[in-house]
Amino acid sequence: MDYRIKLAKRMLFNKRGSLIGAILAVTVGILVIHVNFVIFQGLYDAFVRDIRDYTTGDVIVTDEFDFIDKSDQSLIRWFERIPDVQAATPRLSATSEMNMTKNGKLIEESRIPLVGVDPFNDVRASTAHTTISDGSYVFSRNSIVLGSTVARDLGGAQVGDSIKVLVVDRWGQDQIRRFLVAGIASSPGGSGFDYSAVIHIDTLRDMMNRHGDTSSFMVKLHDPSAATEVKEFFLRSFPNDDFIAETTEEASEAQLEGFRSGIAMINMVGYFGMMSSAFAVVTIQMMLVNGKTREIGVMRSIGAKRKDILIIFIFQGMIIGAIGAGVGTAAGLGYTFYAKETKMSFAGSLELEVTYNWEKIFQTALMSFSLAIIASLYPSYRATKLLPVEAMRTV
Amino acid sequence: MLEISNLNKIYGESDSQVKALDNVSFTIKQGEFVLIVGSSGSGKSTLLNMIGLLDRPTSGEISIDGIKTTSLNDDKISSFRNNKLGFIFQFSNLLSDLSVLENVLLPVQISGNNTITQKDAMDLLKVVGLESQVNKRANKISGGQAQRVAIARGLINKPSIVLADEPTGNLDSVTSETIVQLMKSMAKKLNQTFIIVTHDRQHFGEVDRIITIKDGKAFEDDQPSEMEIVA
């Protein structure tokens, strides 16, 4: 083995405190990035997942002029002929007022979003039905599912209660109907139907006097990565209609944009953490150089060149970087594994969507390894600048 | 052969100038065992540092084996130190992270010279009486043993000149005697030039030459008359 590599290793491993300190600095830098990624990217992905599952599907089709007037069945059949498509379902949206008499007291609530669903197709294209915490999903024309928040605002509506719902139809006339509460919907993080009510789509069409009209089509794919392809194929197939087709991210851009900025800021904090660990490596390496000043002088006096000294201390930076990156990545993967296996969520809210992003994991490890080497450059350079005669006077 | 001519070393600038070496000239032949003596601050260590190319003179020339050293760049000086010079310091200055054997082999590894082997290092360690300590860490042996390792390290590359700066300065009298005898026997055995800086000439007994440094000037054989050493 080259004597410089041997010396670099010995000098470093014989100063275990400094070595452990430097490795910890690199490890913590990497761990911060991993923890940030698991939590904030996990939260973002969970948010996107819930929008996709409950609201938009992988592709959502709307109409430039408010309502789609093509028949549900023809569009569903058209979509379901595409191999990538798992299911498609129509939805109709309106705003309602509701009232309910509870314990002899009339409770009224206004501006409640009302969603009309096709129960048969909705359970195939969306997982909204899985958020029913009590009772069942919409199953008949006079049944209603209340979001948990709506139920609470209505004085604690329960399954079996009777509720009066008012909708203004397309001619501006109030249309009132009585519904039986079939279920209560409650989703972690509240991104499901918690703030809405759900009824049968045909009932809502009747009330709104919009027979055959649909607000949107949710299209669920077997493979979400095919969303753009399916969207473009759909738009190409209906060039003379006024359809708007968007992927989940496109449809939710306004909501996701702020989220992404937040993640970018958090990532910046992580990278600053990594920079701090690089400064810690500089400090520790400087201590190592100072502790070896006399020996550097001895090596120079017996013939070691400046570049030999440089190689010794840069190699120490490489050792610190390699071990730190290894330990940090292992710790980060351990945390990611823990978060995935325990289905991590915060205070019982949204379950994080934890993924192993190997590209980012590799990038982070490589970046911290490189930073450790860069951090060792200045101390190494300082070591080469020591004059042998001066260095050997150091006690 | 070492040839020094008109060597001057001045520290500081203008008003605060100190002349550490004042027009020093002398020649030392191959195989000579030479003592450089003088009181503290006389300039003897400065002179040794100049000969060892650890410091650069203000003016003058040092030639070793016919090579003028003052014009060499840093890398060439390093190679020169490695090949032509051996060093023995007052505090032995072994590398504590290496074993006794590794310390002796270090100059060989720095030079990349494949003709000198581990066996040569073992032979040298046998000569200095440390064959049983080869695998010990350098910081686990006594001061006298460390100084013997330093002698072996100084000799391993078969240098033209071995420079020793107060090699017995940190040792008790018995160990000092052993080290002196060892250096003398090595010098004789290998026909090796030794230049030793010391303030304690009694330990060395008979030597080939003694150069006394006083106020930066060099005088032969401890006679601080006006006889300056010239080539």
Chai-1 contact restraints between the chains, C-beta under 6 A:
chainA,res_idxA,chainB,res_idxB,connection_type,confidence,min_distance_angstrom,max_distance_angstrom,comment,restraint_id
A,Y3,B,Q109,contact,1.0,0.0,6.0,A-B,restraint_1
A,R10,B,D97,contact,1.0,0.0,6.0,A-B,restraint_2
A,M11,B,D97,contact,1.0,0.0,6.0,A-B,restraint_3
A,N14,B,D97,contact,1.0,0.0,6.0,A-B,restraint_4
A,E295,B,L95,contact,1.0,0.0,6.0,A-B,restraint_5
A,V298,B,N93,contact,1.0,0.0,6.0,A-B,restraint_6
A,S301,B,L54,contact,1.0,0.0,6.0,A-B,restraint_7
A,S301,B,F87,contact,1.0,0.0,6.0,A-B,restraint_8
A,I302,B,P107,contact,1.0,0.0,6.0,A-B,restraint_9
A,G303,B,S78,contact,1.0,0.0,6.0,A-B,restraint_10
A,G303,B,R81,contact,1.0,0.0,6.0,A-B,restraint_11
A,G303,B,N82,contact,1.0,0.0,6.0,A-B,restraint_12
A,G303,B,P107,contact,1.0,0.0,6.0,A-B,restraint_13
A,G303,B,I110,contact,1.0,0.0,6.0,A-B,restraint_14
A,A304,B,I110,contact,1.0,0.0,6.0,A-B,restraint_15
A,K305,B,D75,contact,1.0,0.0,6.0,A-B,restraint_16
A,K305,B,S78,contact,1.0,0.0,6.0,A-B,restraint_17
A,P388,B,L54,contact,1.0,0.0,6.0,A-B,restraint_18
A,V389,B,N49,contact,1.0,0.0,6.0,A-B,restraint_19
A,V389,B,L54,contact,1.0,0.0,6.0,A-B,restraint_20
A,V389,B,D55,contact,1.0,0.0,6.0,A-B,restraint_21
